[in-house]
Amino acid sequence: MKRLIGGIAGGLVALGAAFAQDSGWNGPKDGDVGMLPAASKLAEEVHFFHNGVLMPIITIISVFVLALLLYVVFRYNVKSNPVPRKFSHNTLVEVIWTGVPILILLVIAFFSFDLLYKEDVIPDGKQIVARGDGATTDFPFANDFPASRTAAAPKHVQVFKGTAAGAEGLVHGRDYTLEGLGSATVTVKFAAAPAAGETVVIRAGRSLVGAGAAKEIALAPTMTLKAVGYQWGWSYAYPDFGDFEFVSNMLPEDKTTPELYRFDVDNRVVVPVGETIRIVTTARDVIHAFALPNFAIKIDAVPGRINETWFKADREGVFFGQCSEICGVRHSAMPIAVEVVSRPKFEAWVDSQRAQAGLEPMFGAAREKFAAADAAAAQ
């Protein structure tokens, strides 16, 4: 039975992943069955919950109920059972049909409550970057989180070594050990000293996101995005970069392509790739909802109330969402478009927005750096 359930779960996960594949387009397509492609670790976890937990449970229950119905139809029809049995109850059956659903709900709650908590609590992880010198094996860092959030277990610390070939994830107990977990200072003790010039990256925190073995510690936000819903559009502000603000409305049909109509907007939200983004949202008039399926986030924008959530984009691209709370006759005309770009391009975009708002540039060299990178790539 375990093998059967495991096989069904694995098959459904693979099926869900296959349905989610596309060729660069991050929005929905006609004929799609699965969810939109995941663009964050949190979305991958949500997809696993749906494809690997809910779908097997739903499938098994549906097959069982169908088999039970067929059995009753053929076993207790008038030909097979001309004299109906007369009984009022069966204690064992009643215990089973009460107890088993409770257990199923507990399994679902275990995964869903964990996801709800992760989406509700803004990550507070931190990253320490150091350089090896060929001799040092001990790398201490301050475990200065709130008391309930300190790094107190090996899973709360992740260690990487970076070289020209890329980052390498290290294994606790084999490549390094940890000393002082739960105390004010934690020390990463390498089995072999990192080579001179080799980059050592230490991540610490309790915000673990991702499915299976691919979990990562989510870092604290690097910026806040303010999103305000109104009938019928969105306004956005970037308080960490001068609080410049702009309005974002759906592009008219004659201003875009048939594929992008009702998806794209005149002013896209721009965020940097690989960084945690805090979203703070409210509304001016009625309840709206800020939803981005690729990042598996959805949060109500309520007048007079401030709600917050977060996401971290793992890849560049344009991702589309929408207002997901019926808010009036033009509810369908409130799309959300988020453009995820590299950090240099994001800084150049911030400077251009600050210039439009009459502010001085914040990243003077960013535009030149991005232009030089583009020129080098073109050669």
N, C-alpha and C positions, 0 to 999 in steps of 0.2 A: 504493500500500500504506500509506504514512504517513497519507494522508487517511482510509483505511478504518479503521486502528487508532485514529486520533484520534476518528473519529466513534463507533466502538464505545465507547471510553473515556468520551467526553462523554455518550453516551446512558445508560450504566450509572451514571455519577455522578448524572445527573438522576433516573434510576429509583430509585436508592437514597435520594435526598433525598425523592422523592415518597412512598416507602414509609414514611419516617420521620416524615412529617407527622402531627400529631394536634391535638386541640382542647383543649390545656391539661393533659391527663393525661400525666405523664412516665414512667409505667411501661409494661410490655408490655400489648398488647391481643390478644385472640383474632384470628387471621387475619393478624397482622403478618408481614411477610417480611423487612424491613430491620432495621437496628440501632435502638436507642432514640435519640430525638432528642438531638443533641449539645448539652451545656450548658457547654462550655468549648472554648477554642482547641485544646487538646491532643486532645480528642475529635473535633473537626472534622478534625484531621490524620489520626487513626486511620481515620475514615470515608473520607477521600480515599484512603488507602492500600488500604483494602478495595475501595471502589467504583471507583476510578480506576486502580489498579495491579493488584491481584490478580484482580478480576473479568474485565478484558479478557484477561489472560494465561490464566486458566482457560478462558474462552470460546473463545479461539483454539486452544488445545491440544485442547479437547474436539471442536471442529468438525473440526480436522485429523485427529485419530485416527478419528473417525467416517467421514470421507471416505476415509481410508486403508483402513479395514476394509471399507467398501462396495466400494472398488476391488478389493481382494484377493478378496472374495467373488465378484464378477461376472467378474473377469478370469482368475482361476485356479481356477474350479470345474471339475468333471470334464468338462463339455460344452465349455467354451471352451479347456480345456488338458488334453486326454486323455493326453498324454505329459508327466509332471512333469519340470521342469528339475532338473538335478543340479549343485549348486554348494555349497561349504562356507562361503564368506564373501565380503564385498565391503568392501574397505578404506575406500572413500569413504563408504559408508553408515555404517560403524561410527564413523568420525571425526565425521560429522555428528551421529549420535544420542548421541555422548558430549559433543561440544563445545557443541551448542545448549542442552541442559539446564544445563550449567555456566554459560553466559551468562545464562540465565533466572534461575538461583539467585543470580547476582551482582546482577542488577537488583533482585530481591526483597530481598536482604541490604542493599543500599544504603539502601532506605527503612526496613526493619525495624530495623536496627542503630541508625539515627538516632533512631527512636521509642523504642527500649529505653533509649538513653542519656538522652533527655530525661525519661523517667519515673523513671529511677534517680537522676539528679543533681538535687538540690534547687536551684531557681533562686536566683541571687544578684544579679539586676538591681536597680538603684536608680533613684529618681525625684527630680529636682530641680525645684522650682517657684519661679519668680521673677516679678517684675512689670516690665513695660515702663515707660519714662519718656518715650518719644517721641524720645530722643536716643541711648541706649545700643544698640550693635549687637553687642557682644561679651559672651558669657555663658560664663565658664569654670567647669569643675567638676573635682573630684578624681577621677582615674582610679585609685582605690585598691583595685582588685581584686587577687586573687592573680596572680602572673606569667603563668600559663597562661590566665587569664580576663580579661585587660585588654581594654578597648575599643580594638581595633587596626584596625578597618575601618569604613567608613561604615554598614554594616548593623548594627553594634553600638551605634549611636546613633539614636534616634528623637526628633523634635522636633515639638511641637504648639503652636498658639496658641489660647487659649481666650477666647471672648467670651460675651456674653449669649445668643448664638444657638447656642453649642456649641463643641466643640473642632474644630480644623482641622489635619489632618496636613500637614506641610510636606515639600517635596521637596528632597533633598540635591542641590547643584549649581545649583539654580534659586533656592530661597528662602534657603538658607544653605549655608555651607561649614564644614568641620571642620579645625581646626589642632591639631597635637600628638597625633594618634592613636598609641597605643602608649606614650606618655610619661606622666609623673606627672600632668600637667594637660592636659585637652582643652578647647579653646575653640570654642564654637558662634558663628560669625560670620554674622549676618543680613545679607541683601542690603539690607533696609530696616528701620530701627529699629522694633520693636513700639511701638504707640501707648501713650500714658500710661494706666496702669491695666490694660492688656491682660495676661492671664496667659500666661506662657511655661512650658511643661512639657517637660523633657528627660528621656528615659529612656536608660539606658546598661546594657549587659550583653550576655553571649553566649547567654543562654537564650532563643532565638527559637522561638516556637511558633505554630502556625496553618498553614492550607493556602493555597497560592498566594500572592497578593499581600497577603493579610490577616494576615501574620505580625506578631506583636508581641513585644516584649521582656518576658518574665515577671519580675516583681519578686520580691525575697526575701520569705519568709514573714512574715506579721504575727502569726501564732499557731501553736501546736502543739496537735494533738489526739492524745491517747493512747487507743488502742483495744485492749482486751484481750478475746480470745475465750475462751469456756469452754463446756462442755456444759450447757445450750445457750442461749447468749445473749451479750451484749456488755456490757462496762463501759467507761465513757468518763471521761476526766479532762482538765481544762483547766489545765495548769501555769502558763500566762502570766497567769491570772486568779485565782490563789489555790489552784490544784490541787484544786478541788472535784470530786467524783466522783459518778457516778450509774450505775445499772444499767438496761439497755434490753432488754426482752423482747418477744416477739411477742404482740400482742393476741389474746385468745381469740376464737373465732368469734362468741360472743354479745355481745362488747364492741365490735364494729366492723361495717362493712358488708360484703356479699358481695364487692364490688369490691376492698376493701382487705384482706380476710382473707389472711393469710400475707405481706402487704406491710408493714402498719403496725405500730408498736410503741408501748409505753406511754410511753416517754421518747425523744423524737427528739433527734438531734444538731442543734445550731443553729450556723450559721456566717454570717459577713457576706459579702454579695455583692461581687464584684470584688476580693477579696483572696486572696493565695496562702496556702493552708492546708497546713502540714506534718502528715502523719499518721505517727505512730510506733506500731507494733503488735507484739504478742506474744500468747502464749496460756498458759493455766494448766495445761492437761491434755494435749490432743492437738493436731495441726496443724489450724488453721482458715485461712480466707482472707477478707480484707476486700476486697469488690468493689463498685464503683459504676459500672454500665455507662454512665450518662449522662455521666460524666466520664472514661470509658475508663481506669479504674484497677483494678488487681487485684494484691494483694500477700499473700503467705502470712504467717500469724501462727503462729510456731513457738515452742514452749516452750523457754525458756532462751536465746532469741535475739531481738534487736530488729531489725526491718526498718522501712524508712521509704519513703514516697512523698509525692506532693503533688497538689493540684488547685486550680484557681481557677474558681469559678462565675461565669458571665457574666450570669446572670439569676436572679431570685428564683423560689421555688417549692419544692415538696417532691419529693425524688428518692429512689428506692428502690434498694437493693442487697441483697446476701445473702452468707452464707458460701458460698464456692465451692470448698471442699475437703470431701469426704465425711468427716464427723467422728463418725458414730454414728447411732443409731436416730432421733434427732430433729434430724438435720442440716437438714431443710427448715424447722425452726422457729427459724432464726437470721436473720431479715431485718434489714436496715439501713435506717433512714429518716433522711435529712438534710434539714433545713429551712433554706433559704437566705433570709436576710432583709436588710433595710437595716442600715447601721451603727448608727443610733440604736436600732432595735429589738433588735439584738444586744446592745448595751450594757445596755439595760433588762433583757433576759433574764439576762445575766451577773449583774447586781445581785440579781435574784430568786433565782438559784441560790446566790449567796454568802450571802444572808440565810438560806436553808434550811440552809446549812452552818455557820451561826453566825458569819459573817464580816461585816465592815463593807462598805458599798457602795463600789465602785470608780469608778462613773460616776454621781455624785450627780445631775447635771442631765440625764442621758440620758433618764430616764423622763419627766420633765416636758417635755423637748423633743419626745419621741415622741408624748406625749399631746396637746401643742399642735398638732403636725403633723396628727394624726388629726382633731382638732376643726376645724382649718382646712379639711381636705379634705371634711369632712361638711357644711360650710356652703354 
